[in-house]
């Protein structure tokens, strides 16, 4: 195997696949990257057996072949090389020489045949969606995932393809975030899965390459493939596609719809960024609770602790009765930070009822959003 590759292209590809690398000491091969040199590209693959990643990077390949090398160490070497052109060469032995002008590294790896292949999905359901839209939907709900190991079914984002929509849901029992997108789903293609939190994190970090993402899933696995249609792009070096395949969280997701209030609530129109700034400042003195006092066209946001107290005031669109309700400030800030819309609706009733952030679907848009936040008792 022998090829030349741009240092930054090589480094970007290695960085993309490094974060899924396994730590199982019983299988050292999982700490390696499988490097496959073929016509015009170098394909990089890693896996931890629960999640696998694969990408292809532009290269000048003079001899095809494969080698597996320790990916974290290789990534550090490539990042520190002085020259932009990197030469990689490997014979039949499980090691490779990485060189530039003035630098030579001999890196020992393992036999390529020991590297476990990524699973192939069979009889899967498949949908093509806009890449930016999928990432935006994930970010609008992923903060609400549970981190509790005992509630493993909540440690991920629930995908539901049903009837005429795709729904993404996350909850930790104290808040619930839901985003929906209109799309055509035939009866035979309906399905759902729970995407593990680690896979969610990797998807959110994917490079901004390709316009579409293909989502394929079975009862046990799900795959995401970013299709790179412009193979002449010289800014990133990525070619063909970026591929993630993951096990899904086993079990049935709870009935989240019963958490969404069905009663009539008061509603106030809020400037999203302004409320975010006010809650952030009030939380400087109280990071456990802030209190919202909502009255005609005005909302006061207060925080109080042994450190002192703070009060922020902002204008809102509201004509109803006065109400007071308290929340964990982080649970308010997370949805406010994740959204892109300038205005949101805050629905509320009293200090014992949840608050609900909503973004309604506009005439020219296909997405809607809501986030239910449980209150903290107001003293």
C-alpha positions as a printed NumPy array, in Angstrom:
array([[  0.   ,   0.   ,   0.   ],
       [  1.274,   3.423,  -0.938],
       [ -0.399,   6.811,  -1.191],
       [  0.077,  10.57 ,  -0.868],
       [ -2.505,  12.65 ,   0.964],
       [ -3.074,  16.227,   2.061],
       [ -2.246,  16.542,   5.772],
       [ -5.39 ,  18.491,   6.658],
       [ -7.639,  16.125,   4.674],
       [ -6.073,  13.139,   6.444],
       [ -6.379,  14.816,   9.837],
       [-10.056,  15.73 ,   9.284],
       [-10.912,  12.157,   8.323],
       [ -9.103,  10.706,  11.321],
       [-10.749,  13.199,  13.657],
       [-14.187,  12.235,  12.357],
       [-13.753,   8.526,  13.114],
       [-11.634,   8.776,  16.286],
       [-14.393,   9.597,  18.775],
       [-16.176,   6.254,  18.297],
       [-13.051,   4.211,  18.989],
       [-13.533,   1.433,  21.53 ],
       [-11.841,   1.162,  24.922],
       [-12.337,  -2.576,  25.457],
       [ -8.97 ,  -3.875,  26.638],
       [ -9.966,  -7.384,  25.614],
       [-10.103,  -6.25 ,  21.952],
       [ -7.14 ,  -3.954,  21.199],
       [ -8.069,  -3.936,  17.5  ],
       [-10.988,  -1.624,  18.398],
       [ -8.506,   1.131,  19.211],
       [ -7.292,   1.043,  15.617],
       [ -8.468,   2.572,  12.368],
       [ -8.79 ,   0.408,   9.275],
       [ -7.133,   2.253,   6.379],
       [ -8.072,   1.063,   2.892],
       [ -6.332,   2.689,  -0.07 ],
       [ -8.119,   2.371,  -3.37 ],
       [ -8.55 ,   4.325,  -6.572],
       [ -8.367,   8.039,  -5.686],
       [ -9.452,   7.71 ,  -2.044],
       [ -8.419,   6.408,   1.354],
       [-11.271,   4.899,   3.361],
       [-11.084,   5.178,   7.176],
       [-13.179,   2.922,   9.433],
       [-13.493,   2.609,  13.219],
       [-15.914,   0.8  ,  15.52 ],
       [-16.602,   0.023,  19.168],
       [-19.065,  -2.751,  18.151],
       [-22.012,  -0.579,  19.227],
       [-21.229,   2.307,  16.86 ],
       [-19.148,   2.354,  13.707],
       [-17.953,   5.23 ,  11.517],
       [-16.561,   5.312,   8.009],
       [-15.465,   8.078,   5.658],
       [-13.454,   8.435,   2.455],
       [-10.808,  11.103,   1.863],
       [ -9.174,  12.201,  -1.378],
       [ -5.689,  10.723,  -1.922],
       [ -3.195,   9.925,  -4.678],
       [ -3.034,   6.122,  -4.445],
       [ -0.16 ,   4.443,  -6.267],
       [ -0.542,   1.021,  -4.61 ],
       [ -3.797,  -0.27 ,  -3.178],
       [ -3.89 ,  -2.073,   0.143],
       [ -5.027,  -2.06 ,   3.779],
       [ -3.492,  -1.564,   7.204],
       [ -4.806,  -0.979,  10.728],
       [ -3.048,   1.55 ,  12.954],
       [ -3.737,   3.016,  16.437],
       [ -6.03 ,   5.876,  15.498],
       [ -5.421,   8.327,  18.363],
       [ -1.643,   8.114,  18.06 ],
       [ -1.842,   8.357,  14.273],
       [ -4.072,  11.414,  14.546],
       [ -1.593,  13.177,  16.829],
       [  1.278,  12.437,  14.448],
       [ -0.557,  13.7  ,  11.369],
       [ -1.662,  16.924,  13.105],
       [  1.922,  17.779,  14.067],
       [  3.524,  17.198,  10.657],
       [  5.089,  20.315,   9.178],
       [  4.47 ,  19.672,   5.47 ],
       [  1.084,  19.539,   3.761],
       [  1.931,  16.472,   1.651],
       [  2.014,  13.226,   3.64 ],
       [  3.372,   9.935,   2.308],
       [  2.028,   6.669,   3.726],
       [  3.519,   3.303,   2.843],
       [  2.942,  -0.21 ,   4.153],
       [  4.168,  -3.615,   3.011],
       [  2.58 ,  -6.924,   3.946],
       [  3.447,  -6.431,   7.615],
       [  1.02 ,  -4.688,  10.037],
       [  2.921,  -1.432,  10.225],
       [  3.214,   1.722,   8.159],
       [  5.689,   4.497,   7.463],
       [  4.311,   8.04 ,   7.602],
       [  6.698,  10.593,   6.183],
       [  7.036,  14.166,   5.003],
       [ 10.074,  16.178,   4.081],
       [ 12.319,  15.872,   7.135],
       [ 10.018,  13.626,   9.232],
       [  9.661,   9.846,   9.269],
       [  7.422,   7.818,  11.627],
       [  7.219,   4.018,  11.673],
       [  3.925,   3.059,  13.309],
       [  3.091,  -0.499,  14.368],
       [ -0.488,  -1.68 ,  13.963],
       [ -2.339,  -4.993,  13.857],
       [ -3.427,  -7.465,  11.195],
       [ -6.198,  -5.968,   9.046],
       [ -8.077,  -9.282,   8.939],
       [ -8.722,  -8.954,  12.693],
       [-10.711,  -5.74 ,  12.218],
       [-14.465,  -6.433,  12.641],
       [-16.514,  -5.394,   9.594],
       [-19.299,  -2.85 ,   9.986],
       [-22.732,  -4.526,   9.947],
       [-24.804,  -4.515,   6.78 ],
       [-28.487,  -3.71 ,   7.238],
       [-30.993,  -6.064,   5.596],
       [-34.709,  -5.561,   4.965],
       [-34.359,  -2.05 ,   6.293],
       [-36.682,   0.924,   6.08 ],
       [-35.065,   3.936,   4.45 ],
       [-35.712,   7.68 ,   4.232],
       [-33.795,  10.54 ,   2.605],
       [-33.822,  13.88 ,   4.426],
       [-32.027,  17.207,   4.336],
       [-28.795,  16.964,   6.359],
       [-29.022,  20.401,   7.966],
       [-32.644,  19.787,   8.921],
       [-31.871,  16.479,  10.649],
       [-28.989,  18.   ,  12.635],
       [-31.138,  21.012,  13.59 ],
       [-33.956,  18.748,  14.785],
       [-31.532,  16.67 ,  16.849],
       [-30.023,  19.729,  18.53 ],
       [-33.469,  21.09 ,  19.365],
       [-34.249,  18.057,  21.58 ],
       [-31.024,  16.227,  22.501],
       [-30.335,  18.285,  25.655],
       [-33.418,  16.658,  27.254],
       [-31.991,  13.116,  27.091],
       [-31.592,  11.337,  30.409],
       [-28.122,  10.694,  31.845],
       [-29.471,   8.175,  34.366],
       [-28.052,   4.711,  33.66 ],
       [-31.055,   3.073,  35.324],
       [-33.428,   4.731,  32.838],
       [-31.57 ,   3.422,  29.817],
       [-34.542,   3.762,  27.454],
       [-34.436,   7.532,  27.989],
       [-30.686,   7.768,  27.252],
       [-31.243,   8.666,  23.633],
       [-33.487,  10.396,  21.121],
       [-36.672,   8.666,  19.989],
       [-37.259,   8.705,  16.21 ],
       [-40.798,   7.984,  15.043],
       [-41.777,   7.776,  11.377],
       [-45.575,   7.68 ,  11.454],
       [-48.363,   8.675,   9.076],
       [-47.458,  12.072,   7.659],
       [-44.612,  13.116,   9.957],
       [-41.254,  12.433,  11.534],
       [-41.082,  13.082,  15.292],
       [-37.918,  13.373,  17.397],
       [-38.409,  13.149,  21.165],
       [-36.175,  13.33 ,  24.245],
       [-37.022,  13.385,  27.951],
       [-35.343,  12.855,  31.306],
       [-38.568,  12.815,  33.33 ],
       [-38.328,  16.478,  34.322],
       [-38.637,  17.963,  30.853],
       [-39.748,  16.788,  27.433],
       [-38.671,  18.135,  24.038],
       [-40.497,  17.226,  20.826],
       [-39.914,  18.393,  17.277],
       [-41.965,  17.281,  14.296],
       [-41.504,  17.534,  10.562],
       [-44.129,  16.938,   7.916],
       [-43.15 ,  14.23 ,   5.446],
       [-44.717,  11.452,   3.452],
       [-44.541,   8.091,   5.249],
       [-46.415,   5.205,   3.669],
       [-48.133,   2.691,   5.937],
       [-45.618,  -0.068,   5.223],
       [-42.662,   2.193,   6.014],
       [-43.805,   3.365,   9.437],
       [-41.346,   2.587,  12.207],
       [-39.467,   3.873,  15.234],
       [-36.214,   3.488,  17.126],
       [-34.29 ,   4.983,  20.071],
       [-30.952,   6.432,  18.986],
       [-28.29 ,   6.105,  21.742],
       [-26.908,   9.329,  23.187],
       [-23.363,   8.641,  21.93 ],
       [-24.639,   8.259,  18.374],
       [-26.685,  11.45 ,  18.763],
       [-23.517,  13.297,  19.778],
       [-21.605,  11.951,  16.772],
       [-24.364,  12.952,  14.364],
       [-24.414,  16.487,  15.742],
       [-20.654,  16.756,  15.107],
       [-20.703,  15.508,  11.517],
       [-18.976,  17.79 ,   9.011],
       [-21.075,  20.088,   6.863],
       [-20.655,  18.004,   3.721],
       [-23.38 ,  16.736,   1.437],
       [-26.927,  18.034,   1.255],
       [-28.851,  14.886,   2.142],
       [-28.695,  12.115,   4.7  ],
       [-30.101,   8.637,   4.202],
       [-31.584,   7.061,   7.359],
       [-31.946,   3.267,   7.267],
       [-33.093,   1.167,  10.191],
       [-34.145,  -2.273,  11.365],
       [-35.323,  -3.493,  14.753],
       [-31.736,  -3.621,  16.021],
       [-29.65 ,  -1.166,  14.016],
       [-29.779,   2.218,  12.328],
       [-27.47 ,   3.745,   9.723],
       [-26.949,   7.359,   8.662],
       [-25.187,   8.095,   5.377],
       [-24.227,  11.593,   4.267],
       [-24.099,  11.509,   0.5  ],
       [-21.351,  13.709,  -0.952],
       [-22.425,  14.571,  -4.479],
       [-19.638,  17.076,  -5.212],
       [-16.46 ,  14.997,  -5.411],
       [-14.549,  18.019,  -6.7  ],
       [-14.75 ,  19.836,  -3.35 ],
       [-11.214,  20.821,  -2.335],
       [-12.121,  22.441,   0.985],
       [-12.65 ,  19.307,   3.113],
       [-11.279,  16.446,   1.027],
       [-14.202,  14.145,   1.893],
       [-15.417,  11.919,  -0.944],
       [-18.376,   9.619,  -1.693],
       [-20.081,   9.51 ,   1.73 ],
       [-19.773,   9.654,   5.511],
       [-21.368,   6.639,   7.174],
       [-22.453,   5.929,  10.767],
       [-24.049,   2.636,  11.825],
       [-25.298,   2.098,  15.364],
       [-27.151,  -0.318,  17.558],
       [-30.447,   1.067,  18.807],
       [-31.521,   1.217,  22.447],
       [-33.578,  -1.883,  23.148],
       [-36.983,  -1.46 ,  24.718],
       [-40.129,   0.549,  24.113],
       [-40.106,   4.31 ,  24.536],
       [-42.678,   5.555,  27.091],
       [-45.87 ,   7.252,  25.977],
       [-44.543,  10.802,  25.904],
       [-47.796,  12.27 ,  24.613],
       [-49.462,  11.896,  28.015],
       [-46.964,  14.4  ,  29.447],
       [-48.038,  17.154,  27.032],
       [-50.717,  19.322,  28.735],
       [-54.116,  19.128,  27.086],
       [-55.82 ,  21.796,  29.219],
       [-56.084,  25.426,  28.177],
       [-53.048,  27.417,  29.324],
       [-52.267,  31.117,  29.24 ],
       [-49.901,  32.056,  26.43 ],
       [-47.304,  34.818,  26.168],
       [-45.279,  35.794,  23.094],
       [-41.597,  35.974,  24.013],
       [-38.476,  37.387,  22.369],
       [-36.329,  34.255,  22.536],
       [-32.867,  35.801,  22.765],
       [-33.996,  38.454,  25.25 ],
       [-35.491,  35.865,  27.6  ],
       [-32.345,  33.762,  27.27 ],
       [-30.206,  36.718,  28.335],
       [-32.494,  37.628,  31.261],
       [-32.668,  34.052,  32.611],
       [-28.896,  33.717,  32.264],
       [-28.256,  36.863,  34.312],
       [-30.81 ,  35.953,  37.   ],
       [-29.196,  32.516,  37.297],
       [-25.845,  34.106,  38.149],
       [-27.033,  34.366,  41.747],
       [-29.292,  31.295,  41.742],
       [-28.446,  28.381,  39.461],
       [-31.098,  26.103,  40.986],
       [-34.271,  28.176,  40.661],
       [-35.532,  31.286,  38.915],
       [-39.036,  32.646,  39.321],
       [-41.118,  34.106,  36.496],
       [-43.74 ,  36.677,  37.438],
       [-45.897,  37.177,  34.38 ],
       [-48.278,  40.092,  34.077],
       [-49.754,  42.287,  31.359],
       [-47.075,  42.876,  28.693],
       [-44.259,  42.296,  31.195],
       [-42.317,  39.439,  32.76 ],
       [-40.038,  39.688,  35.786],
       [-37.376,  37.007,  36.184],
       [-35.853,  36.781,  39.645],
       [-33.159,  34.701,  41.261],
       [-32.374,  34.517,  44.962],
       [-29.837,  32.65 ,  47.084],
       [-27.447,  33.175,  49.993],
       [-25.3  ,  35.123,  47.532],
       [-27.998,  37.742,  47.045],
       [-30.785,  38.357,  44.57 ],
       [-31.311,  39.561,  41.011],
       [-34.313,  40.825,  39.084],
       [-34.646,  41.141,  35.302],
       [-37.608,  42.693,  33.522],
       [-38.605,  42.283,  29.88 ],
       [-41.519,  43.151,  27.657],
       [-43.765,  40.338,  26.383],
       [-46.99 ,  39.961,  24.474],
       [-49.534,  38.999,  27.144],
       [-52.986,  40.264,  28.154],
       [-54.093,  37.652,  30.716],
       [-54.121,  37.322,  34.486],
       [-50.976,  37.58 ,  36.567],
       [-49.169,  34.311,  37.314],
       [-46.   ,  33.218,  39.123],
       [-44.066,  30.016,  38.426],
       [-40.512,  28.829,  39.156],
       [-38.184,  26.629,  37.095],
       [-34.677,  25.257,  37.035],
       [-32.924,  27.945,  34.925],
       [-30.976,  25.366,  32.908],
       [-34.255,  23.78 ,  31.823],
       [-35.344,  27.17 ,  30.458],
       [-32.021,  28.017,  28.834],
       [-31.547,  24.724,  26.975],
       [-34.548,  25.053,  24.618],
       [-34.042,  28.813,  24.243],
       [-30.434,  28.251,  23.12 ],
       [-31.265,  25.403,  20.765],
       [-33.959,  27.211,  18.781],
       [-33.382,  29.5  ,  15.812],
       [-36.724,  31.32 ,  15.703],
       [-36.817,  34.918,  16.986],
       [-40.144,  34.54 ,  18.797],
       [-41.51 ,  31.638,  20.833],
       [-44.699,  31.069,  22.793],
       [-44.529,  30.336,  26.527],
       [-47.647,  28.627,  27.871],
       [-48.316,  28.448,  31.63 ],
       [-51.104,  28.29 ,  34.196],
       [-49.971,  28.335,  37.835],
       [-47.036,  27.424,  40.086],
       [-48.   ,  23.73 ,  40.111],
       [-48.328,  23.316,  36.344],
       [-45.573,  22.857,  33.761],
       [-44.402,  25.549,  31.413],
       [-44.506,  24.822,  27.691],
       [-42.33 ,  26.463,  25.055],
       [-43.855,  26.22 ,  21.586],
       [-42.819,  27.116,  18.078],
       [-45.739,  26.693,  15.726],
       [-45.293,  25.59 ,  12.16 ],
       [-45.294,  28.606,   9.863],
       [-46.993,  28.664,   6.487],
       [-43.744,  28.095,   4.572],
       [-42.183,  25.68 ,   7.073],
       [-42.628,  21.991,   7.824],
       [-41.331,  21.854,  11.421],
       [-42.928,  22.48 ,  14.794],
       [-41.471,  22.289,  18.311],
       [-42.519,  22.117,  21.94 ],
       [-40.713,  21.677,  25.236],
       [-42.512,  20.837,  28.485],
       [-40.665,  21.905,  31.651],
       [-41.789,  20.779,  35.097],
       [-42.026,  23.573,  37.692],
       [-40.257,  23.981,  41.024],
       [-42.477,  24.784,  43.977],
       [-42.597,  28.533,  44.643],
       [-42.068,  29.356,  48.322]])
